[in-house]
Amino acid sequence: MASKRKWAWVAGVAAIVAIGFWGLYSSGAVQRAATSSAASGLTGNAGKPAPSFRLTDLQNRPVALADFKGQKVYVKYWASWCPICLAGLDELNQLSGEPHDYKVLSIVSPAFNGEQSRDDFVNWFSKRGYGNVEVLLDDGGTWAKEFGVKGYPTSYYIGSDGILVKGAPGHQSNEAIEQAFQTIH
């Protein structure tokens, strides 16, 4: 009787392992991992295509991710009511004003998740003195939802191939951003 229970337990564990592998394989994780590990040089980044946003800046000029085709892009989602975001604006302004092999963009979502209206935000931000920070406006949070923003601040790292390589919640120091882009093509 104990032998039957032992084999039933072994069969159950084997079934769980098989289901787990099937889940990984069908989600594409195994294929992405195999492609990533086989890749060498500048063959591509592991991840999924970044959301192809088309937004406007503070002067109402259109800006799209496609405008930066072939370039790496750092995207920081933040909110004017977020103390961590506000504490990081000086550092973001510094990062935005320095030369890099990637573009620095910040996105705020007026009228979404407690953010001010577009007009109120533009008026508020224009008085802050962060002249290097390029702010794009995601009215209603359409693209925040596409990116999967769960909290503020959240950073996204996009490769020159348009692949969303990494998302990171919380404040990212300029040093951490630089380090992350050293491994992104």
Buried (B, 14 or more C-beta within 10 A) or exposed (E): EEEEEEEEEEEEEEEEEEEEEEEBEEEEEBEBEEEEEEEEEEEBBBBEEBBEBEBBBBEEEEBEBEEBEEBBBBBBBBBBEBEEBBEBBEBBBEBBEEEBEBBBBBBBBBBBBEBBEBEEBBEEBEEEEBEEBBBBBBBBBBBBBEBEBEEBBBBBBBBBBBBBBBBBEEBBEBEEBBEBBEEBB
